[in-house]
Amino acid sequence: MDWSDLRIFLAIAREGTLGAAARRIGQTQPTMGRRLRALESALGHVLFQRTTEGFVLTDEGSTLLAHAERIEAETLAAQRALAAGGHEVDGLLRISTLDWFAIYMLAPVLSEFRQRYPKASIELLTDARLYSLPRREADMVIRMRPFDEPEVIGRRLATVPYALYAPTGSPVPVFGDGAGLHVVTMHEAYAGRPDVLWLQRALPNATAGFSSNNLAVSAQMCAWGAGYTVLPRPVGDATPGIIAIDMAEPPPGRPQYIGYHRDLRRLPRLRALMDLITERLAN
């Protein structure tokens, strides 16, 4: 039994299906199944029950899980310690953040970083799931909520202002009304967000004709005349064909937090990028 087998076992235990586990660690589904069968054969135990809803740990699998997680923690700690031992700004940094923040705010900073440090490389992840810093799925994460993991050093980076946007030439609506108007809203999965709740209060009588989980799409739909929408200022101000509407009560801004594993705090490339991001984006 080696670490690569345990890594596959952990991915299946956490994701619940071979397909999701394969995507998580960059393997093919047949390879995952074959390696799992080999591991179970070597140990002499069935580690998962195969059900119609996915893979469920057996008692033996649960016992192995506790040990595998401790081995993972030690392995990753050793990798972080070795990575932080160099002095040159080179090597890979894996960063996770929201797609709109990456496009409209972070991309120019990353471009500048690469020009300053050509030996460093960046891998930017913008899908919706939260990447784990303790498991080193990412080296740096920028997100909308604070970090509470004890292994993570986190801080508030910036508060991003929001505004109500409309196609150029649209009238200023009356706050608290919105009758006869159309709005572009966020998908129902985001119903509790402060900007979504603000739009409901600001234009309660408006008709919601389009929703999306992507703010860049919402901005484009607004530009094409689908309705008023609330956007981060960096997104809305960069979208041709729409203007910010000055309302009596503006939408609330959203904080952004940046974090990284404490074992990487002396890693030169991470320190250099942290300094540049802070210099360019912090407020």
Legacy VTK file of the C-alpha trace (Angstrom):
# vtk DataFile Version 3.0
C-alpha trace
ASCII
DATASET POLYDATA
POINTS 283 float
0.000 0.000 0.000
1.458 3.353 -1.040
0.391 6.999 -0.878
-0.973 7.047 -4.436
-3.417 4.243 -3.538
-4.508 6.070 -0.397
-4.981 9.283 -2.385
-7.406 7.471 -4.690
-9.193 5.928 -1.708
-9.571 9.347 -0.062
-10.926 10.942 -3.240
-13.604 8.252 -3.595
-14.510 8.506 0.096
-14.927 12.285 -0.173
-16.715 12.472 -3.520
-18.867 9.338 -3.318
-18.541 8.340 -6.985
-15.697 7.189 -9.220
-16.431 9.894 -11.795
-16.305 12.778 -9.328
-13.229 11.340 -7.615
-11.468 10.939 -10.965
-12.137 14.569 -11.870
-10.893 15.694 -8.471
-7.433 14.168 -8.844
-7.065 14.129 -12.633
-7.397 10.383 -13.273
-9.706 8.411 -15.532
-12.697 6.602 -14.062
-11.504 3.118 -15.208
-8.121 3.763 -13.584
-9.809 4.741 -10.320
-11.900 1.576 -10.310
-8.933 -0.630 -11.131
-6.715 0.914 -8.447
-9.472 0.632 -5.841
-9.993 -3.066 -6.602
-6.254 -3.624 -6.345
-6.129 -1.847 -2.978
-9.048 -3.875 -1.613
-7.392 -7.090 -2.843
-4.068 -6.180 -1.232
-5.743 -5.364 2.103
-8.136 -8.299 2.004
-11.115 -6.067 2.831
-13.972 -4.442 0.943
-13.660 -0.709 1.609
-16.900 0.524 -0.003
-20.413 -0.664 -0.528
-21.409 -0.048 -4.142
-24.924 1.410 -4.141
-27.123 3.029 -6.753
-26.401 6.411 -5.124
-22.629 5.969 -4.983
-19.867 4.505 -2.846
-20.450 4.172 0.916
-17.656 3.318 3.344
-17.779 -0.069 5.037
-16.617 -0.431 8.645
-13.192 -1.420 7.346
-13.202 1.582 5.017
-14.042 3.918 7.890
-11.128 2.494 9.885
-8.756 3.044 6.961
-10.117 6.579 6.392
-8.896 7.828 9.776
-5.391 6.493 9.146
-5.313 7.695 5.529
-6.242 11.243 6.574
-3.391 11.313 9.096
-0.952 10.059 6.452
-2.274 12.680 4.021
-1.791 15.464 6.555
1.825 14.432 7.219
2.598 14.008 3.513
1.218 17.422 2.618
2.980 19.050 5.573
6.283 17.637 4.315
5.574 18.905 0.800
4.761 22.383 2.107
7.885 22.484 4.258
10.071 21.515 1.307
8.319 23.971 -1.006
8.885 26.825 1.412
12.596 26.113 1.712
13.691 27.847 -1.503
14.550 31.503 -1.961
13.813 32.155 -5.629
10.425 33.286 -6.962
9.751 30.306 -9.211
7.484 27.269 -9.400
3.719 26.766 -9.510
1.020 28.580 -7.529
-2.526 27.230 -7.635
-5.170 29.903 -6.934
-8.921 29.522 -6.490
-11.473 32.330 -6.663
-14.829 33.286 -8.190
-14.972 33.544 -11.970
-15.958 37.232 -12.071
-13.289 38.189 -9.535
-10.694 36.320 -11.592
-11.725 37.974 -14.874
-12.344 41.552 -13.807
-10.009 42.035 -10.840
-7.360 39.342 -10.536
-6.302 38.717 -14.149
-4.409 42.037 -14.551
-2.558 41.425 -11.282
-1.582 37.889 -12.312
-0.364 39.186 -15.656
1.819 41.749 -13.891
3.111 39.059 -11.537
4.161 36.851 -14.454
5.974 39.750 -16.101
7.872 40.422 -12.883
8.624 36.759 -12.165
8.843 34.811 -15.444
10.038 31.639 -13.690
6.794 31.413 -11.712
3.626 29.890 -13.140
-0.029 30.277 -12.161
-2.889 27.796 -12.246
-6.217 29.592 -11.753
-9.303 27.609 -10.686
-12.695 29.322 -10.979
-15.297 26.574 -10.609
-17.882 26.857 -7.865
-16.609 24.326 -5.327
-14.460 25.406 -2.393
-10.898 24.156 -2.758
-9.165 22.984 0.399
-6.027 24.782 1.558
-5.170 22.142 4.213
-5.295 19.391 1.537
-3.324 21.657 -0.843
-5.967 21.582 -3.550
-5.043 25.258 -3.809
-2.152 27.347 -2.474
-4.185 30.552 -2.223
-7.932 31.115 -2.062
-9.887 34.357 -2.464
-13.543 34.091 -1.460
-16.474 35.976 0.079
-16.427 34.490 3.574
-13.725 34.480 6.271
-11.471 31.499 6.859
-12.011 29.557 10.062
-9.632 26.651 9.437
-6.852 26.674 12.089
-4.176 25.860 9.486
-5.074 28.842 7.315
-3.751 32.393 7.539
-6.553 34.609 6.246
-7.440 38.289 6.133
-9.970 40.616 4.549
-8.591 41.780 1.235
-11.178 44.254 -0.007
-14.843 45.207 -0.019
-16.135 45.231 -3.577
-18.853 47.861 -4.208
-22.055 46.869 -6.022
-24.542 48.968 -8.014
-27.827 48.649 -9.853
-27.252 48.563 -13.632
-29.542 49.110 -16.588
-29.192 49.464 -20.364
-27.893 52.896 -21.313
-30.743 55.435 -21.422
-33.013 53.581 -18.991
-35.021 55.660 -16.485
-34.104 55.775 -12.802
-36.652 53.585 -10.985
-38.388 54.517 -7.762
-36.886 52.676 -4.814
-39.451 50.293 -3.338
-41.551 50.017 -6.524
-40.328 48.750 -9.905
-43.805 48.199 -11.406
-43.593 47.647 -15.168
-39.854 46.919 -15.089
-37.941 43.707 -15.667
-34.982 42.502 -13.618
-32.191 40.006 -14.161
-31.693 38.006 -10.962
-29.307 35.436 -9.568
-30.210 31.743 -9.623
-32.372 30.571 -6.714
-29.351 28.847 -5.144
-28.095 32.356 -4.308
-31.413 33.653 -2.944
-29.941 34.634 0.429
-27.150 36.841 -0.881
-27.233 40.479 0.271
-27.314 41.854 -3.302
-30.231 39.563 -4.222
-32.216 40.569 -1.129
-31.489 44.245 -1.839
-32.867 43.946 -5.376
-36.063 42.397 -4.008
-36.495 45.353 -1.638
-35.516 47.972 -4.187
-37.782 46.769 -7.010
-40.344 44.430 -5.406
-42.952 44.924 -8.148
-40.587 44.255 -11.053
-40.865 41.092 -13.144
-37.965 38.627 -13.025
-37.638 37.300 -16.549
-34.110 35.886 -16.435
-31.809 34.384 -13.805
-28.281 33.032 -13.892
-25.529 31.810 -11.597
-22.962 33.782 -13.603
-22.584 37.525 -13.096
-20.867 38.083 -16.445
-23.880 36.496 -18.160
-26.239 38.691 -16.123
-24.262 41.749 -17.234
-24.561 40.781 -20.886
-28.288 40.072 -20.561
-28.721 43.507 -18.999
-26.852 45.051 -21.937
-29.179 43.251 -24.352
-32.198 44.772 -22.619
-33.351 41.903 -20.391
-33.729 44.180 -17.383
-32.133 45.927 -14.428
-29.609 43.917 -12.430
-27.217 44.245 -9.485
-23.539 43.720 -10.271
-20.129 44.239 -8.669
-18.826 47.585 -9.928
-15.768 45.998 -11.603
-18.110 43.801 -13.677
-20.765 46.391 -14.494
-18.380 49.254 -15.218
-16.442 47.065 -17.677
-19.554 45.954 -19.604
-20.427 48.114 -22.655
-24.024 49.204 -23.052
-25.026 49.438 -19.390
-24.825 52.206 -16.789
-24.881 52.328 -12.996
-28.101 53.761 -11.567
-27.753 56.114 -8.604
-30.359 54.862 -6.120
-31.329 56.459 -2.822
-29.999 53.358 -1.053
-27.119 51.617 -2.849
-26.700 47.835 -2.775
-24.360 46.522 -0.069
-20.764 45.792 -0.993
-19.331 42.310 -0.567
-16.082 41.553 1.287
-13.388 39.395 -0.261
-11.038 37.365 1.937
-7.658 35.932 0.969
-6.061 32.938 2.652
-3.201 30.459 2.396
-1.819 27.580 4.455
0.392 28.721 7.317
3.163 26.292 6.243
3.554 28.300 3.019
3.976 31.699 4.690
7.722 31.744 3.869
7.304 30.514 0.288
8.873 33.273 -1.847
6.440 33.034 -4.772
3.428 33.118 -2.464
4.782 36.080 -0.502
5.536 37.955 -3.723
2.035 37.368 -5.085
0.394 38.258 -1.761
2.283 41.541 -1.695
1.275 42.410 -5.252
-2.398 41.464 -4.800
-2.546 43.489 -1.593
-0.862 46.471 -3.251
-3.237 46.453 -6.219
-6.564 45.364 -4.719
-6.670 45.965 -0.963
-8.961 48.677 0.382
LINES 1 284
283 0 1 2 3 4 5 6 7 8 9 10 11 12 13 14 15 16 17 18 19 20 21 22 23 24 25 26 27 28 29 30 31 32 33 34 35 36 37 38 39 40 41 42 43 44 45 46 47 48 49 50 51 52 53 54 55 56 57 58 59 60 61 62 63 64 65 66 67 68 69 70 71 72 73 74 75 76 77 78 79 80 81 82 83 84 85 86 87 88 89 90 91 92 93 94 95 96 97 98 99 100 101 102 103 104 105 106 107 108 109 110 111 112 113 114 115 116 117 118 119 120 121 122 123 124 125 126 127 128 129 130 131 132 133 134 135 136 137 138 139 140 141 142 143 144 145 146 147 148 149 150 151 152 153 154 155 156 157 158 159 160 161 162 163 164 165 166 167 168 169 170 171 172 173 174 175 176 177 178 179 180 181 182 183 184 185 186 187 188 189 190 191 192 193 194 195 196 197 198 199 200 201 202 203 204 205 206 207 208 209 210 211 212 213 214 215 216 217 218 219 220 221 222 223 224 225 226 227 228 229 230 231 232 233 234 235 236 237 238 239 240 241 242 243 244 245 246 247 248 249 250 251 252 253 254 255 256 257 258 259 260 261 262 263 264 265 266 267 268 269 270 271 272 273 274 275 276 277 278 279 280 281 282
